Amino acid sequence: MTRADLTPVILTYNEEPNLARTLAALQWAKRIVIVDSGSSDGTETVAKAHPNVDWRRRPFDRHGAQWAYAIQGTGIESPWVLALDADMVVPAGFVEEFEGAFNRIDYAGGVVSFVYRSMGRDLRGSLYPPDLRVVRPQNVRVFQDGHTQRFHADGHLYWFRCRIAHDDRKPLDRWVQDQLRYSSLEAGKLMSSHPRPGLKSKVRRLGLMPLLGGIAAYLRAGGPLKGKAALEYAYERLTFETLLAMRVLRQEAATPPALIDPEVARHQKCAK
């Protein structure tokens, strides 16, 4: 198994500030599938400057459906797919690990961890969780999960040691617009989740996550050791969690109270 057996797949929408770095690190790939959602900036020009890019367009509906098309509807013949966001940079060591340790056992897929970059600096850590990103196109199942997608593969998974860089350099105005959309989708998931939610969902429903998440993000990023880069990352998490908390609180406030049986209400005593 070699790098020729791995096809990177990328979704794009106005990713001109990020895409060039991502594609420059994928020169080893025989084919890169990009599915664009209708970019109006220079994304297409950047993409087509690379001869190994297979450019596709599909109107966006949901992340899950877009990924399912990109992986299973674009004629990928390689046994493996590397699912990437347009702001992810793959180091050479990751490809070497794919050709080496990953191929010693017949794994069902590969879980990737990420190093988060803020203001051009690698943070010590982040709240960005590891994710299944190396999958077999014919076996992977794609699910919508709030504002993003989740991949699922049955079987034993390999955990890559070499991390992929997450390096988003979009303008602040565009970033805020994305957070508004993501928080809306995440709020819908949160309000319709299981009646016995996990701890994270409980804290979010209480409206406390902005206070806790911002501090946790700052410390995880490296705190004072990473200076303003850690602060920016903490503010990013604080902003998203604040938008989400405000949506949840407002949705709960707008929910009509449960109707009280008139007969029960007639016998209730007024509070003194």
Steps between C-alpha positions, in 0.01 A plus 500: 500500500644836392393863493352432155232300682386805698275763341459831688146638487426865588181705529529869416299819515692828463824348630746713304688607818563136598495271198844576353678381817287188517564403138872579516534227763316249277730498200563129565136413425416348163151651517336753732121521489361845585124549528412868504172647626497805271800713595499859380864583580820358348459147636451344158803679354720382786373144467541471123859624522581151630493233227407220743172670603168359378263798538130432560204720592191405699240732659536479876219355709657326802856409595412132521349490152784703352761266645309190391501630143867603511615160624257264331365693201813622321640175367781451749675169425776508762450274805534792743375857533644778715215737589632853552364844571642772277703642791681175588869455415634144474867459603732260318524283810130421480537352152802299613296361791220406259745305287663340806328430833145546369542222246639235734149394600175495305337797673148624434617862503731756655431754775686829464600748769559867426744770599314831506677806358407849610668814369754274327605322822441138591310481827588247767151354481140581413143388556489371141437124540665216305288389207469205263641642177666209314220279370415243237260676259282194449459425872483836677168635628452875528271659760392858559596602854388851589702744290740239363522139384621177655653203322444147624673176403449159657815330621833574666625856451857627483592818689755707308787635708589773249253786533345705221511879540175696525590847371200718417591850378166623371415868570331566834169612345472174304599298808224664706244426228602135511461489879150645474402222263678227697346610830153488346550141383657398830213655696252296299691184585529594866131578544395176332760276663441200724290574812797383709782709347868468584688741724607728215143537375375563854751780552407652165130487581569681827677778308828454689723373220630844390644558848656156526592448135694823460718428802550136401598600145753755625666254735496214248657725235796576724382805692771764558759280327323550166418868555248665271458184291348323802282802572364510146416130513326546835297790358401284203361232729340761725329664201353177367384379840346841576302500176385144568405581861299806393311296240417224748392743772278692259346184359420379850350840592282492188366151576138526625458379858321173555125547526354454849175312547236768590355271766843463662565872479164576671609311810852645516558757769642837413848563633504751783 
